[in-house]
Amino acid sequence: MVAVASESEHLRAESWVFHYMRGNVRAAVQIELDGPPLRPSAVMSAVIGLLADQGLVLTSSPTQPNKAGKKG
């Protein structure tokens, strides 16, 4: 069963992502130190939410064949 992030954990993760992506690592570290460890799923949820707020979406792209080992 997957644990659902609490509202406070989601807000902390969103704040962490906001500061970290803007280069304010000191503030991001302080957020990490102020509470329990942030779960990766909460951080990913925050990233997806912040991107959605900007009208952006994460998508997967098709993988490209490995051309380095290909003989021609």
N, C-alpha and C positions, 0 to 999 in steps of 0.2 A: 504494500500500500504506500502510495506517495503522500508525504506530509504536505499540507498546504501552509504556505507562509502566512504568519499573522500580519495584521495590518501594520503593526509597529515594525516588524522585520522588513516588510515591503517598503515602508517609508525610509528606513535606514539604508536599504539596498539602493533605492532610487537616489537618495542623497549621496551615497558613496559613488555611484556611477556618474552622477552629475559633476561632482568635484573632480573625480579621477580623469574623466574624459576631457576636462578643461585644463588639465595640467596642475591642478591644486592637490598634489599628492599628500601634502601635510594635513589638509582637512580630511582627505579620504582615510588616512591612517588614524586620525583622531576618532572618526566615526567607527572604525574597526575596534579601537581600544575601548570605546564607551559601552560596549555590550557584548553579548555572546557572538561567536563567529557567524558570519553571514553565510548562509547556504548558497552553493552555486545556482540552485534553481531559483532562489530569490533574486540573485544578481541578474540572471538571464531574463527573468520576468520583468525586472526593472529596465533592462536594456531594450527589450521589445516594446515596453510601454512608452519609454522616452522617444524611441524611433517613431512609434505610431503618433505621438503628439506632434511630430514634425511632418507627418504625412508619408513616412517611409516604412518599408516592410523588409524584414529579413527573408531571403529566399535562398534555396539551394541552387547551385548551378551544376550542369552536367559535367562529369569529370572528363578530362582530356586524356587520350591515350598517351602512355609513356613513350615518347619518341627517342629518348636517349638510348634505350636498349634495342631499338628497331634496326634491323639490317636492311640496307637498300641497295 
